[in-house]
Amino acid sequence: MLRTLCADARGAVFDERSLAALGRSWGETWEVRESDMIPLPEGSTLAMLPGRQAIGMDPASGEALTVWLEPAGQGCGEAPGWAVGALLPAGFTRTLLPAYVFDATREAHVLPLYGYAAVGMGDDGQLFVAALKTDDPYRWAPRRYDTPELGSVIEARLRERPDNRILHQLARCSLEYHCFTAQNVFYRRWEAGIPVSPDCPAACIGCVSFQPAECCPSPQSRIDFVPSLEEITEVAVPHLQASPHAIVSFGQGCEGEPLLQVDLIARAIAGMRAAVSGRGIINVNTSAGLTDSVKKICDAGLDGMRVSMISARDEIYAAYHRPHGYGLADVKESIAVARASGVFVSLNLLVFPGLTDREEELDALCALIARAHIDMVQLRNLNIDPDVLTRALPGPRGRVLGIDVFIENLRSRFPALRIGSFTPSREELSCSTRHG
């Protein structure tokens, strides 16, 4: 039996030996089986969920019970045991959310924008998490970032280009937000992010760079400038020329929609390809609602486009992304334009247990993949307070399959479809067969 975890007010974590761990799918509480869990991966973090009381299952009755702790040094009396969730490293997709009930006597503030997964403890004290390994995390393992030499390599790059505002922004993202694609610019390797746009035509509920005052604080701040063409190429060209598995990506967590700067990006792409021919990937992470802009950057020489979406169904898509001036039909048209241009198209699917793995969601997604000849589905844990999302979206309908069954369905229906978490490099694409 996997045991329930809880935390006290100081954040110390305990296991409740008498109760079996539970998980949550949308608004339903599920029993957690050992076969649903994997050992907690390296680089994971445990997070306390204050104001949300942990619950576990009584093995004898099957009843869900709240967890209470005896306050240390306070004699008799009890205090609630707060729920605990795990924050997973990239390459792992959660299958269940933490299970809890709200403590009616205490205010429960909105949780920070992280992807909380259900956890439990085995009899030997090992921690387990409701998750699947969905990609090879080698280049994205946390131990490869925030290394002792990061500060010195940042200083060296800034000395080379002291007036480059992008580098100064990426230095902040590296040191304050611990952004991996920002750090890769300074390490000169793998996928590097280049932010260009301070604005966005959508107001996604889980946006990490802009939230209304009444919601939770954004974990990042957006750039407040539009870089020059020279600033972009000063960062991008050396990266494409020298970095292993080089990828340059527009559309980062510290910016809005890159396609709002389409003319700038198109000129930058043309300049990169003039300087570096046939090496590396030029990619854009986008909502893809601006079809004319997509065509313009495809014509300039774009290699890859990753399209963020929570659902291929209009009702859910509109409620979460809250687009202004475009809709899901425009996104689908943009995907068709990119595929017709030979661009590698990935869906950045925002995964939320109990929503993503509904039959109706799977059917809509499969219809899009088949019609548009999508090359890859990248699975991304949606970073959000679960109750913020369930209150904001229409209640999903249909049978819940489970995240594992959802993924297996995609694999069986589309054997050539890449399923993972990371944008592939040119070297990786050359060793595989494209879908479609």
N, C-alpha and C positions, 0 to 999 in steps of 0.2 A: 504494500500500500504506500502510495506517495502521500506524505503528510502535508497539512496546511501550514503555510508560513504567515507570520504576522510581525508587526513592528510596534515598539512602544513609542511614546511621545518623543524620546530622544533619538529615535532611528535605529535602535538596537533590534536585530532580527531574531525571532524565536520560531520554533516549530511546535505545532499543537499535535502531540503524539496521538491523541484520541480521535482526531478528525482527518478524513481523507481529503486531499486537495480537490478543489473545484475550479472550473473555468467558465468563461462566458462567451457566448456567440450571439452578437447583436444584443438583445435584451434577455436572452435565455441562459439559465445556469445549467452547465453540463458537468457530468462526472468526468474527471480526468483519469485516463488509464495510462499505465506505464508505457504502453505501446504508442501513445500519442505524444510522448515526451522524448527529448534528447538531453544528454548531459549539457549543462550550461556552458556555452562556448566561451573560449578565451576572448577577452575584450568586452564581455557583457557587464552590465551594471545593474545592481538591485536598486529599486526605487520605492520609497514609502509613499502611500497614497493617503494623506491625512484627510480626516473627515469621512473616510470610507472604511467601514468595519469589515474585517476579513470574515469570510464564512467558509465552513468545511462541512463534509458529509459524515454523519454518524454511520459507521459501517453496519451497525445492527439494524437500525430503522430506515436508513436511506434518507433521513431528514437532513436538511441544510440548517446548520446551527451557527450562530455568531460566536466569535472568538473573544474571550475576555482575559485580561492579564491582572495579576495582583501587583498593585503599585509598589515599587521597591521602597522600603523604609516607611511605609504609611500604615502599617498594621492591617486591619481588616478592610475590606472593600475591594472593588474591582475597577479596572480601567479598560476601555476598548482596545483590542488589538487591531491596529490599522492594517489594511490590505497591503500586500507587497507585489510588485510586478518587476519583470526583467526588461531592460533595454538592450536589444540585440545588436551585435555588429553587423555591418553590411554583408550580404551573402546568405543571411538566414531570414526565413519568412515565418512570422508567428502564425499559429493555427487557432489559438484561443486567447481571449482577453482575461485579465484578472477578474475574479468573482468577488463581489462585495455588496453590502447594503449601506445606505447612508445613515449616519448617526444623527438622529433627529435633534439631539441636544447641542450639537456643535455645527458651526457653519463650515461647509465644505467648499473651499475656493476652487475655481477652475484649475485643472492640472496643467502644467507646462506642456508644450507641444513636443511630446515624445511618443514613441510607439510601445505601449505597455503590453507585455505578454504574461500569461499565467505561468506560475512557478510552483514547484513542490519539492519536498525533500524525501530522499530514499531512506531506507532503514540504516544504511551505512553512513548517513550524513551527507551524501552527495546531493548537490542541487540539480534539478531538472527544469526544463522550460518547454512550454508547448510551442514547438517550432520545427521547421524542416530546413535542412541545408539545401539551398537552391542555386548556389554558384560557388566557384572556387574563390575564396576570399584572399588569396595569396597577396595580390597587389593592394588590397584594401584592409589588410589586418591592422588593427590599431597599433601593434608594436612597431610597425614600419613608419609611424608618424610621431610627431612631437618628440623627436630624438634630441639628444643633447646638443647636436650641432645645428639644429634648426635656426636658432638665433643668429649664429655667425653666417650661415649661408644667406639669410635674409639681408643682413647688413651688407654683405658683399654685393648682392644684386642691386640693392638700393644705391650703393656707391657708384655702380656702373651707370645707372639711369636715375639720378636723384630727382629729376623733375617729372618722372612718369607716374601719373596719378593712379593708374591701374595697379602698378606694383605696390604703391603705398596702401591701397585698398586691400590687396591680397595679403600684404604683411599683417594688416589688422585682422583679416579673416583667419589667417594662419595662427596667430598668437592668442586672439581673444575668443574666436569661435571654433578653433581647432578644425577648420575646414580642410579636408584631404585634397580636394582639387586645387585649392589655393596653395597648399604646401608643395604640391607637385611642381608648381611653377618654379619654386626655389630649389627643390631637389633636382629639377630638370629630368623628369621621368614621367611616363605613363600619361594619364589624363589630366590636363590642366584647364582650369576654368578662367574665362575672360569675361567679366561683367561689363555691360555696355548701356543698360537701359534703367533709368530710375522710375519708369512708369509702367502701368499694366492695365489692360482693358478688362480684367477679371477681378473678382474679389473672393477668391477661394477661402472657404471656411478655415482650412488648415494652413494658410499661407505662413511661411516661416519668417518673412521679412516685413510684413505689414499686417497689423491687427487693430481693429477699433479699440478705443480706450476701455470699453466695458468688457472686453474679452481678456484673455491671458496675454502677458507680454510676449512680443516676438523674440525668438532667440537670436536673431540677427537684425542688423540695420541695413536698409537699402543704400546703394550708392546715391549720391546727390549731384552727380555730374554725368555728362556724356563725354566719353574720351575722344581724343582725336584719332584719325587714321594712323598717324605715326606712333601714338602710344600703344595701339593694338598690335601693330606689326613688330614693334620693338620687343614685345613679349612673345608673340605667336611664332614668328619666323625662327628664332633660335631654338624654340622648343621643338618645332617640327623637324628642324635640321639635325638635332643631336640626341633627342630623347629616345630611349627604348620604348617600344609600343606607344608611340607618340599619338596623342589625341588632343586637339584644341576644341574646347566646347564653349559656345555662347549659351547664356541662360543659366545663371547660377542662383544659389539661395539668397545672395545679397543683392539681387536686382529684380526688376519686374519682367515684362515680356520683351525679349530681345528683338522681335520682329518690328517693334515700334521704331527701331533704328535700322530699318532694312537697307537704306541706301549706304549707310556707313558699313554695315556688315558685308554687303555685296562687294563694295570696293576693297574691303579688307580681305575677303576670300580670294578675289582676283589677284590681289597683291601677294598673298601667301603662295598661291599656286604658281605665280610667275617666278617667285624666289625659290620655292621648294616644289619640284614636280615629282609626283608619284611616291611621295613618302608621307606617312602619317594620315590621320583622319581629321577632317574638319567637320565638326558636329554642332547641331543646335538643339538645345532643350527648350521646348516651346509648347504653348497651348494650341498652336497651329490654327487659330481662328481666322487669320488674315491670309487668304488664299493667294491674292496677287503678290504679296510679300514672299510667300513660300516659293512661288514660281521664280521670282527675281533672284533669290539666293541659290536656288537649284541651278539656274542658268549660269550663275557666277562660278559654280564649281563645288557646291556643297556635297559632302560624302554621306553624311548620316543625319537623321532627324529623329529625335526622341520626343514623342507626344504624350504629355501628361493627361491622364483621365482617370476618374474614379469609376466610371461606368460607360458602357456603350448604349445605355438607354437614356432617352432625352429627359425623362422626369428626374432621374437621379443626377444626371450630369448637370442640368441647369440648377438644381437646388444646391449642389455643392460648389461648383465653379463660379456660379453667378456671373456669367459673361455679359459684357456690355458691347453691343454692336455686332455680335456674331452668335452662332449656336453650334450645336453638335453637327448639323448638316454641313456647315462650313468647314469644320475640322475634318470630316470625312472627305470632302472635296480636296482639301489641302493634301491629305494623305495620298489620294489618287494622283494628284499632280506630282508629288515627290516620287512616287513609285514609277510613274511614266518617265521621269527623268533619270531613272537608274539609281536613285538615292536609297540607301539602306534605312528602312523605317522600323523603329521600335515603338511599342506602346509602353509608357511608363505607368503601369497599372498600380493605382493606390489601393493596397489590399487591406480590407477590414473584415475580420471573421464575422460571419452571419449576414454579410451583405455581398461581398465578392463571390462567395461560394453558393449563392442561391441558383437554382436551376434557370430562372429567367435571366439572370445576369450572365451565366455561362452561355446560354443560347444566343443572347445579343452579341456577346463578345465574339463567339465563333462565327456568327454571320459577318461581322466586320472583318475578321481575319481572312475569311474565305473570299469576300468580295474585293477587298483592298490588297490582298496578297501581302499581308504584314510579314516582315522578316523575323521579328523577335518580340516577345513579351518580357519586359523587365518587371519583376515583382518588387514592389516597394512598400514596406510597412507604413501605413498612414499614421503620421505623427499628430495625434489629437487626443484630447480628453474624450473617452468613449461616449459619455453622456451628452457632451456638446454636439457630437455628430448625430446621435440617435434622436435628439430633440429637433435638429435642424432639417433632417431628411424625411421624406415620406416613408412610412413603414414598408419595408420590403415584403414581397409576397413570394410564395412558392417554397419548395422544400430546400432545406439547407443540406448540402452535400458533404461539407467538410473541406477545408483547404487542400488536404492531401488528395481527395477524390477530384476536386476541381482541377488541380494540376495534372493528374493522370488523364482526365478527360481531354485536356488540351493536347497532351502528348499523343494520345491515341487517335484523335481526330486530325492532327496536323503533325505527322512524323518528322517533317523537315523544319518545323518551327523551332527557332531557338528560344529556350526558356531559361532565364537566369536573372541576374541582378545588375550586371555591369555592361556598359557599352563596349563591344569588342573592338580590338585594334585591327589595323590592316593585316598584320601577321596572322591573327586569329581568323579573320574572314577568309584569307587565302587558303586556309586549311579546312574549310567547311563548305557545304553546299547551301546556297541561299534558298529560302522558301519561295514558292510561287512559280 
